[in-house]
Amino acid sequence: MPPPDGLWSPNRRALTAGLVSTITLIAFEALAIATVMPVVAEELGRVDLYGWVFSAFLLSSLLGIVIAGLMIDRGGLVRPFLAGLALFAAGLIVAGAAPTMEILVIARFAQGLGAGAVPPIAYVAIGRALPEGLRPLMFATLSTAWVVPGLIGPWIAGVVADALHWRLVFLGLLPILAVAGLVTVRALQVGVPDRPPSPDSAEHRAAAASARRLPLAVLLVVGAAALIAGLTGAEPPLAVGLVGVGAVVTGFAFARLTPPGTLVARRGLPAAVILRGVLTFAFFAADLYVALALVSVRGLKPAEAGLALTAATLSWTAGSWIQARNARRFSARAFVASGFGIVTLGIAAFGLVLLPGTPVVIGVAVWAVVGLGMGLSYSPLALVVLRDAAPEAQGAATSALQLSDVLGTALGAGIGGALVAAGERAGDLALGLAGAFVVAAAVAAAGFLASPRLGSRDGRPMVTTEARPEAAPPPEPETHG
């Protein structure tokens, strides 16, 4: 029997089950899409838009986070949750029926808007409904929402795509989404106080900060989209213009939304913020194309290719536990440097799978090693941010960390996709994939070389745990933007 005051006590189990099931669903969808995308691209064509399927989702999720934060400030969690759920469901329906890759990209944009609403709603619900002593346990429980999808998500998606049709990977999630949504809405209505936050509350200040950041967030998304569009195959004069303008606009907005000195990796907190984006760029510029390499170049079935994604997800979790258990012995800087080094070597080694003579099983094993490197290095960067930020600025600092995290993932997906598209246009998909892996490894190597910028203060051990980036609740209340 659950303890009377625990997360699974009668008065709290609905909220716990609702939040866990919602995040599990989003996690399953993220891993499933990466697995079946080679099949989708084969049917719909337009491989040049392959990266956009992921970048559109990630960029729109930034807007979803900000918009949800603004709605939360009006007092209710149900309205923004229902709006996010409706957008996510609409995206699933349109994606499942998409006749072209262009429509699929639009559907993913809608999904991202909906998914972006989940983290701030989850965080605020936890803050309003749970006593302080239960909050760490809830976040630990939510972090496990990636374990089951990591174990079975890619395999199930691959089997469905092989035996039935890839469209069912999208459409089949709708009944589960409906059940999870109903449970969560009921829990939010009954178990979470639905009130406007007071003007002097942290929640109100967070949403006010979101309102101030909204124009810059829109500018950042537009700039990043222009940059990726320019790289993805526009005519040369237009491409140069889009890349130039996109880079300037993205850099300007990013600099305004992050601590001073972030773009130049100033020692300490700014370096930690930019290195988080560098890390996610490097990993996802390769990870999102692992299945494409294994299916379209090496001839595996999607279910078989999904084993590599499963291996990386599980080893990421193992790496997180290793650094958590040894955080009293080693510094965050040591974990970050070793993680970047492992990711660099692992991505470079995985590129060998593109050669016909390389056993495919080596690719699966190597990608598990890359996941281990991510687990070692991802969480300690958050510790540096929390350590170096003043107490009154921790919300803004963790918001900047989350922003760098998502932007790095989106740019990695987009630039990796641009290189894959270039290879496809040249008639050599393997060459394009090799380019994506080379860029990913080079960026990871740059992160390794920059890791000493975390600062001399980081010579002491630190303690933390943190989950994978996607769909995890932000670490501080003020991360709505």
Stockholm file with secondary structure:
# STOCKHOLM 1.0

chainA/1-481         MPPPDGLWSPNRRALTAGLVSTITLIAFEALAIATVMPVVAEELGRVDLYGWVFSAFLLSSLLGIVIAGLMIDRGGLVRPFLAGLALFAAGLIVAGAAPTMEILVIARFAQGLGAGAVPPIAYVAIGRALPEGLRPLMFATLSTAWVVPGLIGPWIAGVVADALHWRLVFLGLLPILAVAGLVTVRALQVGVPDRPPSPDSAEHRAAAASARRLPLAVLLVVGAAALIAGLTGAEPPLAVGLVGVGAVVTGFAFARLTPPGTLVARRGLPAAVILRGVLTFAFFAADLYVALALVSVRGLKPAEAGLALTAATLSWTAGSWIQARNARRFSARAFVASGFGIVTLGIAAFGLVLLPGTPVVIGVAVWAVVGLGMGLSYSPLALVVLRDAAPEAQGAATSALQLSDVLGTALGAGIGGALVAAGERAGDLALGLAGAFVVAAAVAAAGFLASPRLGSRDGRPMVTTEARPEAAPPPEPETHG
#=GR chainA/1-481 SS CCCTTSTTSTTTHHHHHHHHHHHHHHHHHHHHHHHHHHHHHHHHCCGGGHHHHHHHHHHHHHHHHHHHHHHHTTTCSHHHHHHHHHHHHHHHHHHHHCSSHHHHHHHHHHHHHHHHTHHHHHHHHHHHHSCGGGHHHHHHHHHGGGHHHHHHHHHHHHHHHHHTCTHHHHHTHHHHHHHHHHHHHHHHHHHSCCCCCCTTSHHHHHHHHHHHHHHHHHHHHHHHHHHHHHHHTCCHHHHHHHHHHHHHHHHHHHHHHSCTTTTTTCTTHHHHHHHHHHHHHHHHHHHTTHHHIIIIITCCCHHHHHHHHHHHHHHHHHHHHHHHHTTTTSBHHHHHHHHHHHHHHHHHHHGGGGSTTSCHHHHHHHHHHHHHHHHHHHHHHHHHHHHHSCGGGHHHHHHHHHHHHHHHHHHHHHHHHHHHHHHHHTTCHHHHHHHHHHHHHHHHHHHHHHGGGGCGGGGSBCCCCCCCSTTCCCSSGGGGC
#=GC SS_cons         CCCTTSTTSTTTHHHHHHHHHHHHHHHHHHHHHHHHHHHHHHHHCCGGGHHHHHHHHHHHHHHHHHHHHHHHTTTCSHHHHHHHHHHHHHHHHHHHHCSSHHHHHHHHHHHHHHHHTHHHHHHHHHHHHSCGGGHHHHHHHHHGGGHHHHHHHHHHHHHHHHHTCTHHHHHTHHHHHHHHHHHHHHHHHHHSCCCCCCTTSHHHHHHHHHHHHHHHHHHHHHHHHHHHHHHHTCCHHHHHHHHHHHHHHHHHHHHHHSCTTTTTTCTTHHHHHHHHHHHHHHHHHHHTTHHHIIIIITCCCHHHHHHHHHHHHHHHHHHHHHHHHTTTTSBHHHHHHHHHHHHHHHHHHHGGGGSTTSCHHHHHHHHHHHHHHHHHHHHHHHHHHHHHSCGGGHHHHHHHHHHHHHHHHHHHHHHHHHHHHHHHHTTCHHHHHHHHHHHHHHHHHHHHHHGGGGCGGGGSBCCCCCCCSTTCCCSSGGGGC
//
